[in-house]
Amino acid sequence: MSEEVDLKRENSEQELYKPPPEKSLDEILNADKNDESLQLYKEKLLGNAAKDVIIVDQNNPKRVIVKRMALVVEGRPDMVIDLEGDALDNIKSNTFTIKEGIKYRIKIDFYVQREIVTGLKYVQKILRKGIQVETMSQMIGSYAPNQSIQTFLSPLEEMPSGMLFRDKYTVKSKFTDDDKNEHLKFEWSFEIKKDPAGW
């Protein structure tokens, strides 16, 4: 019952939140030009993005380039999903095996280029035998363009355990932002087992 109340509260908070109107980097930098202290603050916050247009991949027009996502479990190697090129096309055909009851974090590596991204979030819908069983939205944050890769690590979560949860699941994932830009969309699958080999 408490989970249902929390889910309703989360949904209502998301409905009440109204993101600010989209502004380009130039618009942000040119606003309040007479306020010297504010201009210095913006330059400190934005770094090189305040002076130059930062482009990591000339062939990619998107603001956010997601490189990989990983399941991080203490004491074992990260389970990495490569989100680039040909690897992205093959994700759907691979099923990741996960031990029930583990504590884990989601790690996301990405670049931001061209313009500021506000309210970047990771959204996933989990389906079991074609029926949606869970929706999760993880706020990643707002970022200025940067030549360096950015890394986000989610709070600690726990995989469900018990015979009822041991099954194969399909996940529909996407990265979006406050301006409703869709940066990446993909589908993958995982299977929860009691004691899988290698765990």
N, C-alpha and C positions, 0 to 999 in steps of 0.2 A: 504493500500500500504506500509506504514512504517513497519507494522508487517512482511510483506513478505520480505522486505529488511533486517530487523533484523534477520529473520530466515535464509536467504541466507548467511549473514555475519557469523552467529553462525556456520553454517554447514561448511563454508570454513575455519574458524578458527580451527575447530575440525579436518579437513582434513590436515591442515598444521602442527598441533601438532604431533610431533614424540616422544613417550615416551622413556626414557632411557632403555637400555637393563636390563632385570631382573637380580637382584643380591640377593643372600641369605644374611641372617644376618651375617653369618660368613665371607663372602666375604667383606661386608661393614666394619666390625670390624677389619679385618686383613689388609685392605688397609691402606697405609700411616702409618705403625706401628712405624716408626722412628720419626714421628711428634707428640711430647708429647701433645702439646696444642690441636691438632686436635683430638687425642684420648680422652682427657678429655672432649672436646666438644661433641663427640659422646656418651660418657657415660652419660653426663648430658641430652642429647636429648633423648636417648633410655632408661634411667633409668635401672630397673632391667633386661630388655631384653638384655642389654649389657653383663650381667654376666650369666644368666640362660635362658634356653629354657622355655618360658612361654606357658603352656597348660591349657586352661580353661576347655575344655571338651575332655577327652582322647578318647572318642568314635567318635568324630567328626574330620575328617581329614582336614577340610577346614580351611583357614586362618581367614575368617570372619564368625562370627555366629551372624546373625541378629535375635534379640529377638522380636521386635515389631516395628510397625510404627503407627503414630497417626496423626490425623487432629486436629490441635490446633487452636481454635477460642476463642478470648477473651470473658470472661463472661459466658462460658459454659464448661461442662466437656469435656475432650479430647475424640475424637472418635477413639478408639484403635483397631488396627488389630493385633491380636496375631499371630506371625510367627513361633511358635514352635509346634513340634509334631502333635498330632491329630487336634489341632486348625487350622493348616496349610491346612489340608485336607478338612476342612469344610468351608473355606473362600469363595470358588467359589459359594456355595449354598446360601450365605447371600448377601443381597443387602443393602448398606448403603444409608440412605436418607439424602440429604444435601439441605439446604436452598439456593436459588439463591442469588447471589450478596454478599455473606459473604466474609470477609477478613480472610485469614487463613495462617497457616504455616504447613509444614510437619516436624514431629519430628521422628527421627530414633534412636533406642537404639540398640547397637551392641557390640560384643567383637572382639578383634583381638588377634589371638594366633599363635604360631609356628614361623611365619616369618613376616617381614614388609609387609604391603600392600601399594602400591603406586597408586595414582589416583583412589581411590574408588569412584564409582558413582552409582546413582540410575537412572535407565532409565525406562520410561513407555510409552506405546502406548495405546491411548484411541480410542475405536471403538464405533460407534453408528450404530445399525442395521447391524453389520458386516463390516461396512466401516470405515477405519481409518480416524479420524478427527484431531488428534493431536499427536505429539511425544514430550516428554520432557526428557532432560538429566540434572540431578542435581549433580554437583561435590560435593562430601563429603570431600575428602582430602586424605592425606597419614598418616598412623599411624603405630607406633611400637607396638609389642605385649604388652598386659597389662592385669593384673588380674582384673582391674576395668572396669566396663561397660563404653562405650563411648556414648555420645549423640550428635547428629547433629540436628540443627534447621535451616530450610530453610528460605530464605527471605520471607517477607510478599507478598502474592498473593491474587487475587480476583477471586471468582467463577463467571462465566458468569451469566447474568440475562436476563429475557425476555422470551416470549412465545416460541421463536425459539429454546431455549436451554433446555426447560423443557422436559426431556426424561431420559431413562435408558441408561447407558454407561457401556461397558466392558473394563477393564484395564488389560493389560499384563505388568507385572512388573518384573524387574530383577536388581540384584546388581552385578556389574562387576568391573574390574579395568584396569589399563594401560597394564597389561600383558594378558588381555583377559580371565582371570579366571572368571568363573560364580559362584558366591557364593550362590545365591538363585534366584529362578524363581518361580513366582506364578501368578494366575489370580484371579481377584475380580471384583465387580461391584458396581456402585452407581447410584442413581437417583436424579436429580435436580428437586426440587419442589418449588412453589411460597411461600407457607406457611405451611410447614409440621408440624405435631403435635410434640410438645416437643422442638421446636425451639423458 
